């Protein structure tokens, strides 16, 4: 905690590097020894007392979980846990699970050719991960980073134990991830956009364009019945956050699309109720979609979480974005609750409760005998 405070208050890059080194060494020891609870306790205290130090420590913990240096054939190699996120939406069910080895090999080849630097080595897990299936804590994530890094270096069989993964919740819009271990000689560039002096240099935008053009045809059969968007393959945690942001508008569009088709109605017949929720500040917006003439019942609910420094001071604000997406989806009647509310959840199933037109939070339930493919998004 002292190192995180020191880093937050540092006055130079020289001092930054001192604190970063100290902080990284301590975090690595705790993760390797299985004492990550000390890290969670420190993060909780800093979140309440010093936001800048909290951010510095969280960044350091994530770095230690998703990267390390391994010796291989007498030389140090930089290992990085990477992911290729897919933002998917459907009226049915978004698949996850095993990927045919032929498809995994083709994806790895395109990843290598269009995103990574020339000296990089990559191993891609032949599995399409849901958020529920990703590692739950930083120590587990660091073990996965080591395992996949060693697989990329050819030091262990290229096989990952995928038994016992938790069940994936059904959502109308959600993220899926291809996960890989990346190894490069220490000090060498990792991605193509870092190879500034190379004839093969490409910008991030160009890498994404090539990735979409080449990898998307291989990925499409893995997501039957789904629309999806490919994000740029990059480091694990930055892509986790980016996928969380990018799934939000698709959750609204998918919810409207689902209700329209399931109930045989036009989007204009759906009404939206939007409310802010949080303890001391707005942490999320909840959107209740209603087809009930009285507005007492919510047929489908969506949670729009806020990340980082997002607030109503942004231009456009989160609320403006929500209302714009609703309008684009054909939902023209919106009602906004004026005050922030404490988050409430169903006592039986734990699902979030959503705002209704009568001023109460209620469970999202489809009307009549319609069987929902998903009753909420969170």
BALOBA-1460 file (C-alpha; in Angstrom, 3 decimals):
// residues 378
<rec num="1" residu="x" x="0.000" y="0.000" z="0.000"/>
<rec num="2" residu="x" x="2.875" y="2.387" z="0.808"/>
<rec num="3" residu="x" x="4.396" y="1.755" z="-2.636"/>
<rec num="4" residu="x" x="1.070" y="2.522" z="-4.317"/>
<rec num="5" residu="x" x="0.797" y="5.790" z="-2.376"/>
<rec num="6" residu="x" x="4.385" y="6.615" z="-3.312"/>
<rec num="7" residu="x" x="3.668" y="5.954" z="-6.992"/>
<rec num="8" residu="x" x="0.515" y="8.066" z="-6.913"/>
<rec num="9" residu="x" x="2.449" y="11.005" z="-5.456"/>
<rec num="10" residu="x" x="5.617" y="10.600" z="-7.521"/>
<rec num="11" residu="x" x="7.138" y="13.717" z="-9.053"/>
<rec num="12" residu="x" x="9.160" y="12.157" z="-11.889"/>
<rec num="13" residu="x" x="9.450" y="9.160" z="-14.178"/>
<rec num="14" residu="x" x="12.642" y="8.187" z="-12.323"/>
<rec num="15" residu="x" x="10.698" y="7.978" z="-9.058"/>
<rec num="16" residu="x" x="7.832" y="6.236" z="-10.874"/>
<rec num="17" residu="x" x="10.138" y="3.429" z="-11.947"/>
<rec num="18" residu="x" x="11.422" y="2.997" z="-8.374"/>
<rec num="19" residu="x" x="7.905" y="2.631" z="-6.933"/>
<rec num="20" residu="x" x="6.721" y="0.485" z="-9.846"/>
<rec num="21" residu="x" x="9.599" y="-1.938" z="-9.294"/>
<rec num="22" residu="x" x="8.932" y="-2.194" z="-5.556"/>
<rec num="23" residu="x" x="5.196" y="-2.556" z="-6.042"/>
<rec num="24" residu="x" x="5.590" y="-5.165" z="-8.777"/>
<rec num="25" residu="x" x="7.987" y="-7.323" z="-6.732"/>
<rec num="26" residu="x" x="5.650" y="-7.342" z="-3.727"/>
<rec num="27" residu="x" x="2.584" y="-8.144" z="-5.787"/>
<rec num="28" residu="x" x="4.368" y="-10.975" z="-7.592"/>
<rec num="29" residu="x" x="5.394" y="-12.548" z="-4.274"/>
<rec num="30" residu="x" x="1.823" y="-12.412" z="-2.979"/>
<rec num="31" residu="x" x="0.358" y="-13.869" z="-6.173"/>
<rec num="32" residu="x" x="2.946" y="-16.629" z="-6.412"/>
<rec num="33" residu="x" x="2.429" y="-17.621" z="-2.746"/>
<rec num="34" residu="x" x="-1.362" y="-17.596" z="-3.009"/>
<rec num="35" residu="x" x="-1.825" y="-14.685" z="-0.593"/>
<rec num="36" residu="x" x="-3.830" y="-12.512" z="-2.981"/>
<rec num="37" residu="x" x="-6.380" y="-11.691" z="-0.273"/>
<rec num="38" residu="x" x="-3.853" y="-9.183" z="1.102"/>
<rec num="39" residu="x" x="-4.000" y="-7.435" z="-2.274"/>
<rec num="40" residu="x" x="-7.795" y="-7.330" z="-2.248"/>
<rec num="41" residu="x" x="-7.772" y="-5.887" z="1.279"/>
<rec num="42" residu="x" x="-5.269" y="-3.189" z="0.270"/>
<rec num="43" residu="x" x="-7.282" y="-2.334" z="-2.844"/>
<rec num="44" residu="x" x="-10.464" y="-2.015" z="-0.771"/>
<rec num="45" residu="x" x="-8.775" y="0.371" z="1.678"/>
<rec num="46" residu="x" x="-7.245" y="2.503" z="-1.073"/>
<rec num="47" residu="x" x="-10.525" y="2.695" z="-2.973"/>
<rec num="48" residu="x" x="-12.082" y="4.305" z="0.106"/>
<rec num="49" residu="x" x="-9.191" y="6.620" z="0.963"/>
<rec num="50" residu="x" x="-7.122" y="7.511" z="-2.138"/>
<rec num="51" residu="x" x="-8.527" y="7.050" z="-5.628"/>
<rec num="52" residu="x" x="-5.259" y="7.821" z="-7.407"/>
<rec num="53" residu="x" x="-3.267" y="5.310" z="-5.352"/>
<rec num="54" residu="x" x="-6.054" y="2.765" z="-5.873"/>
<rec num="55" residu="x" x="-5.748" y="3.189" z="-9.639"/>
<rec num="56" residu="x" x="-1.954" y="2.830" z="-9.494"/>
<rec num="57" residu="x" x="-2.149" y="-0.348" z="-7.434"/>
<rec num="58" residu="x" x="-4.908" y="-1.888" z="-9.527"/>
<rec num="59" residu="x" x="-2.868" y="-1.280" z="-12.679"/>
<rec num="60" residu="x" x="0.166" y="-2.905" z="-11.054"/>
<rec num="61" residu="x" x="-1.829" y="-5.956" z="-9.918"/>
<rec num="62" residu="x" x="-3.285" y="-6.418" z="-13.391"/>
<rec num="63" residu="x" x="0.171" y="-6.126" z="-14.956"/>
<rec num="64" residu="x" x="1.582" y="-8.810" z="-12.640"/>
<rec num="65" residu="x" x="-1.352" y="-11.113" z="-13.365"/>
<rec num="66" residu="x" x="-1.188" y="-10.823" z="-17.159"/>
<rec num="67" residu="x" x="2.580" y="-10.626" z="-17.732"/>
<rec num="68" residu="x" x="5.903" y="-12.042" z="-16.536"/>
<rec num="69" residu="x" x="9.442" y="-12.761" z="-17.699"/>
<rec num="70" residu="x" x="10.492" y="-16.391" z="-18.269"/>
<rec num="71" residu="x" x="13.936" y="-17.775" z="-19.063"/>
<rec num="72" residu="x" x="14.046" y="-19.886" z="-22.208"/>
<rec num="73" residu="x" x="17.183" y="-21.369" z="-23.753"/>
<rec num="74" residu="x" x="19.313" y="-19.029" z="-21.668"/>
<rec num="75" residu="x" x="17.467" y="-15.842" z="-22.673"/>
<rec num="76" residu="x" x="14.684" y="-13.824" z="-20.998"/>
<rec num="77" residu="x" x="11.317" y="-13.770" z="-22.748"/>
<rec num="78" residu="x" x="8.452" y="-11.370" z="-22.066"/>
<rec num="79" residu="x" x="5.170" y="-13.225" z="-21.596"/>
<rec num="80" residu="x" x="1.811" y="-11.494" z="-22.070"/>
<rec num="81" residu="x" x="-1.708" y="-12.888" z="-21.712"/>
<rec num="82" residu="x" x="-3.704" y="-11.662" z="-24.709"/>
<rec num="83" residu="x" x="-7.294" y="-11.902" z="-25.865"/>
<rec num="84" residu="x" x="-9.333" y="-11.356" z="-28.993"/>
<rec num="85" residu="x" x="-12.801" y="-10.213" z="-27.838"/>
<rec num="86" residu="x" x="-15.992" y="-10.762" z="-29.799"/>
<rec num="87" residu="x" x="-19.099" y="-8.710" z="-29.000"/>
<rec num="88" residu="x" x="-22.041" y="-10.960" z="-29.914"/>
<rec num="89" residu="x" x="-25.805" y="-10.546" z="-29.939"/>
<rec num="90" residu="x" x="-28.687" y="-12.855" z="-30.817"/>
<rec num="91" residu="x" x="-32.351" y="-13.747" z="-30.282"/>
<rec num="92" residu="x" x="-31.324" y="-17.278" z="-29.397"/>
<rec num="93" residu="x" x="-28.182" y="-18.322" z="-27.495"/>
<rec num="94" residu="x" x="-24.594" y="-17.143" z="-27.805"/>
<rec num="95" residu="x" x="-22.323" y="-20.207" z="-28.011"/>
<rec num="96" residu="x" x="-19.213" y="-20.784" z="-25.916"/>
<rec num="97" residu="x" x="-16.975" y="-23.792" z="-25.450"/>
<rec num="98" residu="x" x="-14.598" y="-25.902" z="-27.490"/>
<rec num="99" residu="x" x="-13.234" y="-24.592" z="-30.799"/>
<rec num="100" residu="x" x="-12.232" y="-27.137" z="-33.472"/>
<rec num="101" residu="x" x="-8.448" y="-27.397" z="-33.579"/>
<rec num="102" residu="x" x="-8.372" y="-26.561" z="-37.294"/>
<rec num="103" residu="x" x="-10.244" y="-23.301" z="-36.609"/>
<rec num="104" residu="x" x="-8.011" y="-22.479" z="-33.612"/>
<rec num="105" residu="x" x="-4.902" y="-23.001" z="-35.759"/>
<rec num="106" residu="x" x="-6.298" y="-20.750" z="-38.508"/>
<rec num="107" residu="x" x="-7.187" y="-18.037" z="-35.981"/>
<rec num="108" residu="x" x="-3.689" y="-18.233" z="-34.479"/>
<rec num="109" residu="x" x="-2.139" y="-17.923" z="-37.947"/>
<rec num="110" residu="x" x="-4.148" y="-14.774" z="-38.746"/>
<rec num="111" residu="x" x="-3.442" y="-13.345" z="-35.276"/>
<rec num="112" residu="x" x="0.284" y="-13.929" z="-35.816"/>
<rec num="113" residu="x" x="0.324" y="-12.563" z="-39.367"/>
<rec num="114" residu="x" x="-1.782" y="-9.432" z="-38.945"/>
<rec num="115" residu="x" x="-1.399" y="-8.301" z="-35.323"/>
<rec num="116" residu="x" x="1.864" y="-9.555" z="-33.788"/>
<rec num="117" residu="x" x="5.498" y="-8.591" z="-34.324"/>
<rec num="118" residu="x" x="7.812" y="-10.831" z="-36.309"/>
<rec num="119" residu="x" x="9.682" y="-12.328" z="-33.309"/>
<rec num="120" residu="x" x="6.474" y="-13.070" z="-31.348"/>
<rec num="121" residu="x" x="5.349" y="-16.610" z="-30.565"/>
<rec num="122" residu="x" x="1.692" y="-17.339" z="-29.851"/>
<rec num="123" residu="x" x="-0.401" y="-20.156" z="-28.424"/>
<rec num="124" residu="x" x="-4.212" y="-19.846" z="-28.688"/>
<rec num="125" residu="x" x="-6.467" y="-21.913" z="-26.422"/>
<rec num="126" residu="x" x="-8.975" y="-23.847" z="-28.596"/>
<rec num="127" residu="x" x="-11.915" y="-22.572" z="-26.547"/>
<rec num="128" residu="x" x="-14.378" y="-19.716" z="-26.887"/>
<rec num="129" residu="x" x="-14.554" y="-18.271" z="-23.367"/>
<rec num="130" residu="x" x="-17.552" y="-16.543" z="-21.843"/>
<rec num="131" residu="x" x="-17.075" y="-14.016" z="-19.043"/>
<rec num="132" residu="x" x="-18.291" y="-16.636" z="-16.568"/>
<rec num="133" residu="x" x="-15.510" y="-19.014" z="-17.642"/>
<rec num="134" residu="x" x="-12.609" y="-16.584" z="-17.216"/>
<rec num="135" residu="x" x="-10.331" y="-16.886" z="-14.146"/>
<rec num="136" residu="x" x="-11.890" y="-15.509" z="-10.972"/>
<rec num="137" residu="x" x="-8.831" y="-14.113" z="-9.189"/>
<rec num="138" residu="x" x="-5.438" y="-12.626" z="-10.002"/>
<rec num="139" residu="x" x="-3.414" y="-15.587" z="-8.733"/>
<rec num="140" residu="x" x="-5.340" y="-17.955" z="-10.989"/>
<rec num="141" residu="x" x="-4.874" y="-15.551" z="-13.877"/>
<rec num="142" residu="x" x="-1.115" y="-15.416" z="-13.296"/>
<rec num="143" residu="x" x="-0.974" y="-19.230" z="-13.352"/>
<rec num="144" residu="x" x="-2.793" y="-19.196" z="-16.687"/>
<rec num="145" residu="x" x="-0.371" y="-16.576" z="-18.021"/>
<rec num="146" residu="x" x="2.588" y="-18.769" z="-17.086"/>
<rec num="147" residu="x" x="0.986" y="-21.899" z="-18.546"/>
<rec num="148" residu="x" x="0.125" y="-20.265" z="-21.879"/>
<rec num="149" residu="x" x="3.488" y="-18.508" z="-22.050"/>
<rec num="150" residu="x" x="5.292" y="-21.812" z="-21.621"/>
<rec num="151" residu="x" x="3.039" y="-23.346" z="-24.278"/>
<rec num="152" residu="x" x="3.944" y="-20.509" z="-26.667"/>
<rec num="153" residu="x" x="7.634" y="-21.214" z="-25.996"/>
<rec num="154" residu="x" x="7.097" y="-24.934" z="-26.576"/>
<rec num="155" residu="x" x="8.151" y="-25.818" z="-23.022"/>
<rec num="156" residu="x" x="4.982" y="-27.735" z="-22.174"/>
<rec num="157" residu="x" x="2.297" y="-29.608" z="-24.115"/>
<rec num="158" residu="x" x="-0.046" y="-27.185" z="-25.830"/>
<rec num="159" residu="x" x="-3.021" y="-28.335" z="-23.817"/>
<rec num="160" residu="x" x="-5.188" y="-26.544" z="-21.227"/>
<rec num="161" residu="x" x="-7.477" y="-28.263" z="-18.729"/>
<rec num="162" residu="x" x="-10.936" y="-26.854" z="-19.422"/>
<rec num="163" residu="x" x="-12.892" y="-29.251" z="-17.241"/>
<rec num="164" residu="x" x="-14.945" y="-27.843" z="-14.409"/>
<rec num="165" residu="x" x="-15.582" y="-24.440" z="-15.969"/>
<rec num="166" residu="x" x="-18.677" y="-22.710" z="-14.541"/>
<rec num="167" residu="x" x="-21.941" y="-22.600" z="-16.447"/>
<rec num="168" residu="x" x="-22.380" y="-19.690" z="-18.822"/>
<rec num="169" residu="x" x="-25.378" y="-17.420" z="-18.247"/>
<rec num="170" residu="x" x="-27.599" y="-16.852" z="-21.281"/>
<rec num="171" residu="x" x="-27.622" y="-13.245" z="-22.472"/>
<rec num="172" residu="x" x="-29.020" y="-11.548" z="-25.566"/>
<rec num="173" residu="x" x="-25.773" y="-9.602" z="-25.937"/>
<rec num="174" residu="x" x="-22.493" y="-10.636" z="-24.367"/>
<rec num="175" residu="x" x="-18.740" y="-10.955" z="-24.873"/>
<rec num="176" residu="x" x="-16.812" y="-14.002" z="-25.988"/>
<rec num="177" residu="x" x="-13.036" y="-14.281" z="-25.850"/>
<rec num="178" residu="x" x="-10.287" y="-16.133" z="-27.648"/>
<rec num="179" residu="x" x="-7.391" y="-16.313" z="-25.174"/>
<rec num="180" residu="x" x="-3.710" y="-16.757" z="-25.956"/>
<rec num="181" residu="x" x="-0.231" y="-16.697" z="-24.481"/>
<rec num="182" residu="x" x="2.275" y="-14.442" z="-26.249"/>
<rec num="183" residu="x" x="6.077" y="-14.654" z="-25.907"/>
<rec num="184" residu="x" x="8.702" y="-12.268" z="-27.313"/>
<rec num="185" residu="x" x="12.406" y="-11.865" z="-26.507"/>
<rec num="186" residu="x" x="12.683" y="-9.284" z="-23.727"/>
<rec num="187" residu="x" x="13.019" y="-5.794" z="-25.187"/>
<rec num="188" residu="x" x="11.625" y="-6.734" z="-28.608"/>
<rec num="189" residu="x" x="8.349" y="-5.286" z="-29.939"/>
<rec num="190" residu="x" x="5.214" y="-7.285" z="-29.214"/>
<rec num="191" residu="x" x="2.758" y="-5.986" z="-31.829"/>
<rec num="192" residu="x" x="3.053" y="-4.899" z="-35.453"/>
<rec num="193" residu="x" x="2.221" y="-1.294" z="-34.603"/>
<rec num="194" residu="x" x="5.379" y="-1.177" z="-32.459"/>
<rec num="195" residu="x" x="7.654" y="-2.094" z="-35.382"/>
<rec num="196" residu="x" x="8.133" y="1.495" z="-36.520"/>
<rec num="197" residu="x" x="11.219" y="0.815" z="-38.649"/>
<rec num="198" residu="x" x="9.904" y="-2.350" z="-40.280"/>
<rec num="199" residu="x" x="8.486" y="-2.705" z="-43.779"/>
<rec num="200" residu="x" x="5.697" y="-4.698" z="-42.121"/>
<rec num="201" residu="x" x="4.720" y="-1.828" z="-39.803"/>
<rec num="202" residu="x" x="0.985" y="-1.203" z="-39.574"/>
<rec num="203" residu="x" x="-1.117" y="1.065" z="-37.378"/>
<rec num="204" residu="x" x="-3.614" y="-0.293" z="-34.850"/>
<rec num="205" residu="x" x="-6.441" y="0.581" z="-37.256"/>
<rec num="206" residu="x" x="-4.788" y="-1.272" z="-40.125"/>
<rec num="207" residu="x" x="-4.152" y="-4.303" z="-37.900"/>
<rec num="208" residu="x" x="-7.818" y="-4.347" z="-36.857"/>
<rec num="209" residu="x" x="-8.973" y="-4.072" z="-40.470"/>
<rec num="210" residu="x" x="-6.785" y="-7.001" z="-41.516"/>
<rec num="211" residu="x" x="-7.845" y="-9.031" z="-38.475"/>
<rec num="212" residu="x" x="-11.525" y="-8.524" z="-39.290"/>
<rec num="213" residu="x" x="-11.043" y="-9.311" z="-42.980"/>
<rec num="214" residu="x" x="-9.032" y="-12.495" z="-42.413"/>
<rec num="215" residu="x" x="-10.206" y="-13.897" z="-39.071"/>
<rec num="216" residu="x" x="-13.933" y="-13.124" z="-39.231"/>
<rec num="217" residu="x" x="-14.720" y="-15.837" z="-41.860"/>
<rec num="218" residu="x" x="-13.067" y="-18.407" z="-39.553"/>
<rec num="219" residu="x" x="-14.927" y="-17.134" z="-36.476"/>
<rec num="220" residu="x" x="-18.403" y="-16.914" z="-38.066"/>
<rec num="221" residu="x" x="-19.108" y="-20.680" z="-37.882"/>
<rec num="222" residu="x" x="-18.315" y="-20.559" z="-34.145"/>
<rec num="223" residu="x" x="-21.209" y="-18.116" z="-33.536"/>
<rec num="224" residu="x" x="-24.188" y="-19.464" z="-35.523"/>
<rec num="225" residu="x" x="-27.316" y="-17.331" z="-35.356"/>
<rec num="226" residu="x" x="-25.365" y="-14.380" z="-33.926"/>
<rec num="227" residu="x" x="-24.309" y="-10.982" z="-35.093"/>
<rec num="228" residu="x" x="-20.883" y="-10.081" z="-33.782"/>
<rec num="229" residu="x" x="-18.139" y="-7.471" z="-33.791"/>
<rec num="230" residu="x" x="-14.420" y="-8.250" z="-33.656"/>
<rec num="231" residu="x" x="-12.271" y="-6.090" z="-31.378"/>
<rec num="232" residu="x" x="-8.524" y="-5.685" z="-31.805"/>
<rec num="233" residu="x" x="-6.528" y="-8.496" z="-30.141"/>
<rec num="234" residu="x" x="-4.534" y="-6.951" z="-27.278"/>
<rec num="235" residu="x" x="-3.570" y="-7.430" z="-23.625"/>
<rec num="236" residu="x" x="-6.063" y="-9.265" z="-21.420"/>
<rec num="237" residu="x" x="-7.258" y="-6.564" z="-19.003"/>
<rec num="238" residu="x" x="-7.555" y="-3.670" z="-21.438"/>
<rec num="239" residu="x" x="-9.680" y="-5.858" z="-23.695"/>
<rec num="240" residu="x" x="-11.795" y="-7.007" z="-20.765"/>
<rec num="241" residu="x" x="-12.701" y="-3.388" z="-20.034"/>
<rec num="242" residu="x" x="-13.172" y="-2.482" z="-23.704"/>
<rec num="243" residu="x" x="-15.502" y="-5.430" z="-24.289"/>
<rec num="244" residu="x" x="-17.580" y="-4.401" z="-21.240"/>
<rec num="245" residu="x" x="-18.001" y="-0.941" z="-22.749"/>
<rec num="246" residu="x" x="-18.779" y="-2.151" z="-26.248"/>
<rec num="247" residu="x" x="-21.382" y="-4.719" z="-25.240"/>
<rec num="248" residu="x" x="-23.658" y="-2.109" z="-23.644"/>
<rec num="249" residu="x" x="-25.267" y="-0.568" z="-26.763"/>
<rec num="250" residu="x" x="-25.719" y="-4.006" z="-28.313"/>
<rec num="251" residu="x" x="-27.554" y="-5.146" z="-25.177"/>
<rec num="252" residu="x" x="-30.155" y="-2.438" z="-25.780"/>
<rec num="253" residu="x" x="-30.489" y="-3.194" z="-29.497"/>
<rec num="254" residu="x" x="-30.705" y="-6.948" z="-28.848"/>
<rec num="255" residu="x" x="-33.349" y="-6.441" z="-26.148"/>
<rec num="256" residu="x" x="-35.557" y="-4.343" z="-28.426"/>
<rec num="257" residu="x" x="-35.050" y="-6.775" z="-31.312"/>
<rec num="258" residu="x" x="-35.916" y="-9.739" z="-29.101"/>
<rec num="259" residu="x" x="-39.131" y="-8.216" z="-27.752"/>
<rec num="260" residu="x" x="-40.215" y="-7.124" z="-31.225"/>
<rec num="261" residu="x" x="-39.866" y="-10.634" z="-32.650"/>
<rec num="262" residu="x" x="-40.992" y="-12.603" z="-29.589"/>
<rec num="263" residu="x" x="-44.168" y="-10.564" z="-29.145"/>
<rec num="264" residu="x" x="-44.824" y="-9.685" z="-32.796"/>
<rec num="265" residu="x" x="-44.834" y="-5.939" z="-32.162"/>
<rec num="266" residu="x" x="-43.125" y="-2.873" z="-33.584"/>
<rec num="267" residu="x" x="-40.250" y="-1.246" z="-31.627"/>
<rec num="268" residu="x" x="-42.400" y="1.878" z="-31.333"/>
<rec num="269" residu="x" x="-44.826" y="-0.069" z="-29.131"/>
<rec num="270" residu="x" x="-42.091" y="-0.608" z="-26.531"/>
<rec num="271" residu="x" x="-41.600" y="1.968" z="-23.786"/>
<rec num="272" residu="x" x="-38.386" y="2.463" z="-21.824"/>
<rec num="273" residu="x" x="-37.943" y="3.516" z="-18.208"/>
<rec num="274" residu="x" x="-34.417" y="4.582" z="-17.238"/>
<rec num="275" residu="x" x="-33.078" y="5.120" z="-13.715"/>
<rec num="276" residu="x" x="-29.684" y="5.757" z="-12.120"/>
<rec num="277" residu="x" x="-28.485" y="3.387" z="-9.387"/>
<rec num="278" residu="x" x="-25.623" y="3.547" z="-6.900"/>
<rec num="279" residu="x" x="-24.670" y="3.870" z="-3.248"/>
<rec num="280" residu="x" x="-22.888" y="7.259" z="-3.048"/>
<rec num="281" residu="x" x="-22.543" y="7.982" z="-6.777"/>
<rec num="282" residu="x" x="-24.106" y="6.700" z="-9.986"/>
<rec num="283" residu="x" x="-22.573" y="3.283" z="-10.710"/>
<rec num="284" residu="x" x="-25.018" y="2.113" z="-13.361"/>
<rec num="285" residu="x" x="-28.221" y="2.834" z="-15.224"/>
<rec num="286" residu="x" x="-30.991" y="0.261" z="-15.390"/>
<rec num="287" residu="x" x="-33.350" y="0.248" z="-18.336"/>
<rec num="288" residu="x" x="-36.759" y="-1.378" z="-18.096"/>
<rec num="289" residu="x" x="-38.480" y="-2.180" z="-21.412"/>
<rec num="290" residu="x" x="-42.244" y="-2.397" z="-21.065"/>
<rec num="291" residu="x" x="-45.112" y="-3.456" z="-23.335"/>
<rec num="292" residu="x" x="-47.680" y="-3.236" z="-20.528"/>
<rec num="293" residu="x" x="-50.255" y="-0.464" z="-21.202"/>
<rec num="294" residu="x" x="-50.244" y="0.404" z="-17.493"/>
<rec num="295" residu="x" x="-46.442" y="0.400" z="-17.245"/>
<rec num="296" residu="x" x="-46.496" y="-1.782" z="-14.135"/>
<rec num="297" residu="x" x="-44.614" y="-4.723" z="-15.658"/>
<rec num="298" residu="x" x="-41.170" y="-4.892" z="-17.266"/>
<rec num="299" residu="x" x="-40.734" y="-7.430" z="-20.057"/>
<rec num="300" residu="x" x="-36.948" y="-7.094" z="-20.366"/>
<rec num="301" residu="x" x="-34.252" y="-5.310" z="-18.398"/>
<rec num="302" residu="x" x="-30.766" y="-4.067" z="-19.248"/>
<rec num="303" residu="x" x="-27.997" y="-2.843" z="-16.959"/>
<rec num="304" residu="x" x="-25.670" y="-0.128" z="-18.336"/>
<rec num="305" residu="x" x="-22.671" y="-0.034" z="-15.951"/>
<rec num="306" residu="x" x="-20.365" y="2.992" z="-15.746"/>
<rec num="307" residu="x" x="-16.603" y="2.441" z="-15.955"/>
<rec num="308" residu="x" x="-13.673" y="4.488" z="-14.727"/>
<rec num="309" residu="x" x="-14.256" y="8.214" z="-14.929"/>
<rec num="310" residu="x" x="-17.535" y="8.026" z="-16.873"/>
<rec num="311" residu="x" x="-20.094" y="10.496" z="-15.549"/>
<rec num="312" residu="x" x="-22.938" y="12.779" z="-16.557"/>
<rec num="313" residu="x" x="-20.334" y="15.484" z="-17.234"/>
<rec num="314" residu="x" x="-19.206" y="13.588" z="-20.353"/>
<rec num="315" residu="x" x="-20.249" y="14.774" z="-23.802"/>
<rec num="316" residu="x" x="-22.344" y="12.914" z="-24.686"/>
<rec num="317" residu="x" x="-23.316" y="11.765" z="-21.214"/>
<rec num="318" residu="x" x="-24.116" y="8.090" z="-20.529"/>
<rec num="319" residu="x" x="-27.798" y="8.976" z="-20.257"/>
<rec num="320" residu="x" x="-27.733" y="10.802" z="-23.607"/>
<rec num="321" residu="x" x="-26.075" y="7.765" z="-25.208"/>
<rec num="322" residu="x" x="-28.696" y="5.421" z="-23.771"/>
<rec num="323" residu="x" x="-31.557" y="7.547" z="-25.058"/>
<rec num="324" residu="x" x="-29.931" y="7.928" z="-28.474"/>
<rec num="325" residu="x" x="-29.483" y="4.136" z="-28.807"/>
<rec num="326" residu="x" x="-33.084" y="3.568" z="-27.734"/>
<rec num="327" residu="x" x="-34.284" y="6.038" z="-30.392"/>
<rec num="328" residu="x" x="-32.093" y="4.406" z="-33.054"/>
<rec num="329" residu="x" x="-33.597" y="1.030" z="-32.081"/>
<rec num="330" residu="x" x="-37.083" y="2.467" z="-32.621"/>
<rec num="331" residu="x" x="-38.082" y="3.042" z="-28.988"/>
<rec num="332" residu="x" x="-39.292" y="6.627" z="-28.917"/>
<rec num="333" residu="x" x="-41.104" y="6.791" z="-25.565"/>
<rec num="334" residu="x" x="-38.686" y="7.150" z="-22.634"/>
<rec num="335" residu="x" x="-39.301" y="7.971" z="-19.005"/>
<rec num="336" residu="x" x="-36.462" y="8.957" z="-16.656"/>
<rec num="337" residu="x" x="-36.586" y="8.599" z="-12.891"/>
<rec num="338" residu="x" x="-35.327" y="11.905" z="-11.436"/>
<rec num="339" residu="x" x="-33.326" y="10.581" z="-8.452"/>
<rec num="340" residu="x" x="-30.505" y="8.110" z="-7.888"/>
<rec num="341" residu="x" x="-31.657" y="4.845" z="-6.330"/>
<rec num="342" residu="x" x="-30.047" y="2.141" z="-4.225"/>
<rec num="343" residu="x" x="-29.518" y="-1.036" z="-6.289"/>
<rec num="344" residu="x" x="-32.030" y="-3.777" z="-5.499"/>
<rec num="345" residu="x" x="-31.958" y="-7.450" z="-6.500"/>
<rec num="346" residu="x" x="-34.405" y="-10.340" z="-6.505"/>
<rec num="347" residu="x" x="-34.195" y="-12.229" z="-3.206"/>
<rec num="348" residu="x" x="-34.885" y="-15.553" z="-4.939"/>
<rec num="349" residu="x" x="-32.625" y="-15.512" z="-8.009"/>
<rec num="350" residu="x" x="-30.322" y="-12.527" z="-7.399"/>
<rec num="351" residu="x" x="-31.254" y="-10.813" z="-10.681"/>
<rec num="352" residu="x" x="-31.297" y="-6.995" z="-10.696"/>
<rec num="353" residu="x" x="-34.682" y="-5.315" z="-10.397"/>
<rec num="354" residu="x" x="-35.618" y="-2.702" z="-12.988"/>
<rec num="355" residu="x" x="-37.500" y="0.606" z="-12.906"/>
<rec num="356" residu="x" x="-41.148" y="0.615" z="-13.965"/>
<rec num="357" residu="x" x="-43.416" y="3.472" z="-14.956"/>
<rec num="358" residu="x" x="-45.251" y="3.346" z="-11.637"/>
<rec num="359" residu="x" x="-42.092" y="4.248" z="-9.694"/>
<rec num="360" residu="x" x="-41.275" y="0.768" z="-8.354"/>
<rec num="361" residu="x" x="-38.411" y="-1.626" z="-9.132"/>
<rec num="362" residu="x" x="-39.675" y="-4.965" z="-10.421"/>
<rec num="363" residu="x" x="-38.462" y="-8.277" z="-11.816"/>
<rec num="364" residu="x" x="-38.204" y="-8.430" z="-15.625"/>
<rec num="365" residu="x" x="-40.670" y="-11.033" z="-16.856"/>
<rec num="366" residu="x" x="-42.068" y="-11.712" z="-20.311"/>
<rec num="367" residu="x" x="-45.849" y="-11.392" z="-20.548"/>
<rec num="368" residu="x" x="-48.249" y="-14.277" z="-21.095"/>
<rec num="369" residu="x" x="-46.942" y="-17.606" z="-22.306"/>
<rec num="370" residu="x" x="-43.910" y="-16.281" z="-24.190"/>
<rec num="371" residu="x" x="-40.801" y="-18.191" z="-23.149"/>
<rec num="372" residu="x" x="-37.839" y="-15.787" z="-22.885"/>
<rec num="373" residu="x" x="-34.378" y="-16.726" z="-24.080"/>
<rec num="374" residu="x" x="-33.047" y="-14.268" z="-21.511"/>
<rec num="375" residu="x" x="-34.817" y="-12.116" z="-18.952"/>
<rec num="376" residu="x" x="-32.057" y="-9.664" z="-18.108"/>
<rec num="377" residu="x" x="-28.626" y="-8.392" z="-19.008"/>
<rec num="378" residu="x" x="-25.933" y="-7.559" z="-16.468"/>
